């Protein structure tokens, strides 16, 4: 539900489509848990803001719902998945 809210709130259709297409493709290519890498990218990218504002779970959800930089986070998520793939071999 978190991802539906994150990806569906006030974003351009093309951005949402790109994210969902990548999640779907990653399930078949790299990992069935690619959404966890997106969550990791979110937390990693905004760690300092979250910690400096002492955000609780509700604050973090509200904060992420206001983000518009999905494509940058998608790129970082892709980097994480490739790092994990490199560990397997």
C-alpha positions as CSV (number, residue, x, y, z in Angstrom):
1,X,0.0,0.0,0.0
2,X,2.9,2.3,0.8
3,X,4.2,2.0,-2.8
4,X,0.8,2.6,-4.3
5,X,0.6,5.8,-2.3
6,X,4.1,6.9,-3.1
7,X,4.0,6.2,-6.8
8,X,0.5,7.4,-7.4
9,X,0.5,10.8,-5.6
10,X,0.8,13.8,-7.9
11,X,3.3,12.3,-10.3
12,X,3.4,12.5,-14.0
13,X,2.0,9.4,-15.7
14,X,5.2,8.7,-17.6
15,X,7.2,8.7,-14.4
16,X,4.8,6.3,-12.7
17,X,4.7,4.1,-15.7
18,X,8.6,3.9,-15.8
19,X,8.8,3.0,-12.2
20,X,6.1,0.3,-12.3
21,X,7.6,-1.1,-15.6
22,X,11.0,-1.3,-13.9
23,X,9.6,-3.0,-10.8
24,X,7.8,-5.6,-13.0
25,X,10.9,-6.2,-15.2
26,X,13.2,-6.5,-12.2
27,X,10.9,-9.2,-10.8
28,X,11.7,-11.4,-13.8
29,X,15.3,-10.3,-14.3
30,X,17.0,-9.6,-11.0
31,X,14.9,-10.0,-7.9
32,X,11.2,-10.5,-6.9
33,X,11.8,-8.0,-4.1
34,X,12.9,-5.0,-6.1
35,X,10.5,-2.8,-4.2
36,X,12.7,-3.3,-1.2
37,X,15.6,-1.8,-3.1
38,X,13.4,1.2,-3.9
39,X,12.6,1.5,-0.2
40,X,16.4,1.3,0.6
41,X,17.1,4.0,-1.9
42,X,14.5,6.2,-0.3
43,X,15.9,5.8,3.2
44,X,19.5,6.1,2.0
45,X,18.8,9.3,0.0
46,X,16.9,11.0,2.8
47,X,18.6,9.5,5.8
48,X,20.0,12.8,7.1
49,X,16.6,14.6,6.8
50,X,14.8,11.8,8.5
51,X,17.3,11.7,11.4
52,X,17.7,15.4,11.8
53,X,13.9,15.9,12.1
54,X,13.4,12.8,14.3
55,X,10.7,11.6,12.1
56,X,8.5,8.7,13.2
57,X,6.8,6.2,10.8
58,X,3.9,8.5,10.0
59,X,6.2,11.5,9.4
60,X,8.3,9.5,7.0
61,X,5.3,8.3,5.0
62,X,4.1,11.9,4.7
63,X,7.5,13.0,3.7
64,X,7.9,10.4,1.0
65,X,4.4,11.1,-0.3
66,X,5.6,14.6,-1.1
67,X,8.6,13.5,-3.2
68,X,8.9,14.2,-6.9
69,X,12.3,12.7,-7.6
70,X,11.2,9.2,-8.4
71,X,13.5,8.7,-11.4
72,X,16.6,9.5,-9.4
73,X,15.6,7.1,-6.7
74,X,14.9,4.5,-9.4
75,X,18.4,4.8,-10.7
76,X,19.8,4.4,-7.2
77,X,17.6,1.3,-6.7
78,X,19.0,-0.1,-9.9
79,X,22.5,0.4,-8.6
80,X,21.6,-1.5,-5.4
81,X,20.2,-4.4,-7.3
82,X,23.2,-4.7,-9.5
83,X,25.5,-4.6,-6.4
84,X,23.5,-7.5,-4.9
85,X,23.6,-9.4,-8.3
86,X,27.4,-8.9,-8.3
87,X,27.6,-10.6,-4.8
88,X,25.9,-13.7,-6.1
89,X,28.6,-14.4,-8.6
